Amino acid sequence: MCPAEHITSNDIVFLGDSLTESFDLNKYFGKNNLRNRGMSGNMTEHVLYRLEEITNTKPAKVFLMIGINDIYQGLKLEDVISNIEKILNDILEKSPQTTLYLQSILPVNEVQLLSFENINSKVYQVNYKLRDFCINNNIVFIDIHPDFLNHHGQMDEKFTYDGIHLTEHGYLYWSELIKDLIN
């Protein structure tokens, strides 16, 4: 794995977990100022721990998507919401010139996961609360969650190979949904 490129104030940073880490930003957007700071297995507390790199470098934009691992691991929804709000507040406070985008947590395909935990209901609850937080704090909330649903309320099978992680088609679709915000 090659070392991560240094972040500058002209950069656009994608911050999150394995969904972000596997997002080949250069392939889908073709820009040289995109920095990927997704890390497999990350939960909200991990992003909080490593947030200083982002706030110290004061990038132009940050696209955050985090929380599915917290929900999947059974963290209380209030704690997931609180941690994401802390991440957002920290960026707002320490890097006020950064344009901040919170992307909704994507649904999962519980059938593929063989899960009966009703994860999608929890994802919806967290997204709903975070949408309100973003409205009240002038943060752009990008609700791509419904775009990934099938008619059963699960992540559409064409977007995932294991119920959580995205296929190439899933990443292409995600990139199409947000491309106007990148340019």
C-alpha positions in Angstrom: 0.0 0.0 0.0 1.4 3.4 -1.0 1.6 6.2 1.6 -1.3 8.6 1.6 -0.7 11.9 -0.2 -0.4 14.9 2.0 -3.6 17.0 2.2 -3.5 20.7 1.2 -6.0 23.5 1.4 -7.0 22.9 -2.2 -7.9 19.3 -1.7 -11.1 17.4 -1.5 -11.0 14.7 1.2 -13.2 11.6 1.5 -13.3 10.4 5.0 -14.8 7.2 6.3 -14.6 3.4 6.5 -14.0 0.6 4.0 -16.7 1.9 1.7 -14.7 5.1 1.3 -11.3 3.3 1.3 -12.4 1.2 -1.7 -13.7 4.2 -3.6 -11.2 4.8 -6.4 -11.6 8.6 -6.6 -9.2 9.2 -9.4 -10.9 6.6 -11.6 -14.4 8.0 -11.1 -13.6 11.7 -10.9 -10.3 12.2 -12.7 -9.1 15.0 -10.5 -5.7 15.2 -8.9 -6.7 17.0 -5.7 -8.8 14.2 -4.3 -7.5 12.5 -1.1 -9.0 9.3 0.2 -9.0 8.9 4.0 -11.2 5.9 4.3 -10.0 3.1 6.5 -11.4 -0.4 6.6 -13.1 -1.3 9.8 -13.3 2.3 11.1 -16.0 3.2 13.4 -16.9 6.8 14.4 -14.5 6.7 17.3 -11.6 5.9 15.0 -12.4 8.8 12.7 -12.6 11.1 15.8 -9.1 9.8 16.8 -7.6 10.6 13.4 -9.4 13.8 12.6 -6.5 16.1 13.4 -4.9 15.4 10.1 -8.0 16.8 8.4 -8.6 19.8 10.7 -4.9 20.8 10.7 -4.6 20.9 6.9 -7.9 22.7 6.3 -9.0 21.1 3.0 -11.4 22.8 0.6 -14.0 20.1 1.0 -14.7 17.1 3.2 -17.1 14.3 2.2 -17.8 12.2 5.3 -19.6 8.8 5.3 -19.3 6.8 8.5 -21.4 4.8 10.9 -22.4 1.5 9.3 -19.7 -0.4 11.3 -20.9 1.2 14.6 -24.5 0.1 13.8 -23.4 -3.3 12.7 -21.4 -3.8 15.9 -24.4 -2.8 18.0 -23.3 0.6 19.2 -26.3 2.6 20.7 -27.8 4.7 18.0 -27.5 7.8 20.2 -23.8 7.2 20.5 -23.4 6.8 16.7 -25.3 10.1 16.2 -23.3 11.9 18.9 -20.0 10.8 17.5 -20.8 11.8 14.0 -22.0 15.2 15.3 -18.7 15.5 17.2 -16.8 14.8 14.0 -18.8 17.5 12.1 -18.5 20.0 14.9 -14.8 19.5 15.2 -14.3 20.2 11.4 -16.6 23.2 11.6 -14.8 24.6 14.5 -11.2 23.9 13.5 -11.5 24.3 9.8 -14.4 26.7 9.2 -13.4 27.5 5.6 -13.8 23.8 4.7 -17.1 23.0 2.9 -18.5 20.0 4.7 -20.7 17.3 3.2 -22.2 14.5 5.2 -23.3 11.6 3.1 -26.0 9.4 4.4 -25.2 6.0 5.6 -25.9 3.5 2.9 -28.5 0.7 3.4 -27.3 -2.9 3.6 -28.7 -6.0 2.1 -29.7 -8.0 5.1 -30.6 -11.1 3.1 -27.0 -11.3 1.8 -25.6 -10.6 5.3 -27.9 -13.3 6.7 -28.8 -10.7 9.3 -32.0 -10.4 11.2 -31.0 -7.4 13.2 -33.1 -4.9 11.2 -29.9 -2.9 10.4 -31.7 -0.9 7.8 -34.2 0.5 10.2 -31.3 1.6 12.4 -29.5 3.2 9.5 -32.7 5.1 8.6 -33.1 6.4 12.2 -29.5 7.6 12.3 -29.8 9.3 8.8 -33.0 11.0 9.8 -31.4 12.5 13.0 -28.3 13.5 11.1 -30.3 15.2 8.4 -31.9 17.4 11.0 -28.5 18.2 12.6 -27.1 19.2 9.2 -30.1 21.5 8.4 -29.6 23.2 11.8 -25.9 23.7 11.3 -25.7 24.6 7.6 -24.0 21.4 6.6 -24.8 19.8 3.2 -26.5 16.5 3.8 -26.3 14.2 0.8 -29.0 11.7 1.1 -28.0 8.9 -1.3 -29.5 6.2 0.9 -32.8 5.9 -1.0 -30.9 5.7 -4.4 -29.4 2.4 -3.3 -32.6 0.7 -2.2 -34.4 -2.1 -4.0 -38.2 -2.6 -3.8 -37.8 -4.6 -0.6 -36.1 -1.8 1.3 -32.7 -3.4 1.1 -29.5 -2.4 -0.7 -30.1 -3.4 -4.3 -28.1 -6.5 -5.1 -26.5 -4.9 -8.2 -24.7 -2.5 -5.9 -23.2 -4.9 -3.4 -21.3 -8.2 -3.5 -21.6 -9.1 0.2 -24.5 -7.0 1.6 -22.4 -4.0 2.7 -19.5 -3.4 0.3 -20.0 -2.0 -3.1 -19.5 -3.5 -6.5 -17.9 -1.4 -9.3 -21.5 -0.6 -10.4 -22.2 0.7 -6.9 -19.2 3.0 -6.9 -20.0 4.3 -10.4 -23.5 5.1 -9.2 -22.3 6.8 -6.1 -19.9 8.9 -8.1 -22.6 9.9 -10.5 -24.8 11.0 -7.6 -22.2 13.4 -6.2 -20.1 14.4 -9.2 -21.6 17.9 -9.4 -20.5 18.6 -5.8 -16.9 17.5 -6.7 -16.5 19.9 -9.7 
